[in-house]
Amino acid sequence: MMIDDDDIPLFDMPDFDDTLQRLSNLLRAHRLCRQRSCRRNESCQGGFGPPCYLQQRHLFADAVRCELDDYRAYWGRQRRQARLRSS
């Protein structure tokens, strides 16, 4: 069975740079980014790449491969704190 072109709306897919920017924020890569604005704003500010991914791909791979439990714990604490502040 063939997949119709209409079944895969490519215009709805996220932009590659946007996806990497969101992944950078999730993995907190801004802490190691060469851009001061990323470190100052505590989030990826984007750009071509973003630069932290282009220059340090191994950090992303290691984060996904070895550090997911740490990131889950960190974001779990963040969610709990947000719930407490909103109640």
C-alpha positions in Angstrom: 0.0 0.0 0.0 1.4 3.4 -1.0 1.3 6.4 1.3 -0.4 9.4 -0.2 1.5 12.7 -0.1 -1.5 14.2 1.7 -1.0 11.7 4.6 2.4 13.3 5.5 2.0 17.0 5.7 5.6 18.2 5.6 4.7 21.7 6.3 3.6 20.6 9.8 7.0 19.1 10.6 9.2 21.1 12.9 12.1 23.0 11.5 15.5 21.2 12.1 17.0 24.2 13.9 13.9 24.6 16.0 14.1 20.9 16.9 17.7 21.2 17.9 17.0 24.3 19.9 14.3 22.5 21.9 16.6 19.5 22.4 19.3 21.9 23.6 16.9 23.4 26.1 15.8 20.0 27.3 19.4 18.7 27.7 20.4 22.1 29.2 23.2 22.4 26.7 23.1 26.2 27.1 25.4 25.8 30.2 28.2 24.8 27.8 27.4 26.8 24.8 30.0 29.2 23.4 27.4 31.9 23.0 27.1 34.2 26.0 23.5 34.9 25.2 22.6 31.3 25.6 24.3 31.0 29.0 22.8 34.3 30.2 19.3 33.4 29.1 19.7 29.8 30.3 18.2 28.5 27.1 19.4 28.0 23.5 19.1 31.2 21.5 19.3 29.4 18.2 21.3 30.5 15.2 22.9 28.3 12.6 22.9 24.9 14.1 22.6 25.8 17.0 26.3 26.3 17.4 26.5 24.1 20.6 25.3 21.1 18.6 27.5 21.7 15.6 30.6 22.1 17.7 29.9 19.5 20.5 27.8 16.8 19.0 29.2 14.2 21.4 27.6 16.1 24.3 24.2 15.5 22.8 24.9 11.9 22.1 26.3 11.3 25.6 23.4 13.1 27.1 20.9 10.9 25.3 22.9 7.7 25.8 24.1 8.1 29.4 22.4 11.0 31.2 18.7 10.6 30.6 18.0 9.6 34.2 19.6 12.8 35.5 17.6 14.9 33.1 14.4 13.1 34.0 15.1 13.8 37.7 15.9 17.5 37.0 12.7 18.1 34.9 10.6 16.1 37.4 11.8 18.5 40.1 11.1 21.4 37.9 7.5 20.2 37.2 6.8 19.6 40.9 8.1 23.1 41.8 5.9 24.6 39.0 2.8 22.8 40.3 3.5 24.0 43.9 3.9 27.6 42.7 0.6 27.4 40.7 -1.5 26.0 43.5 
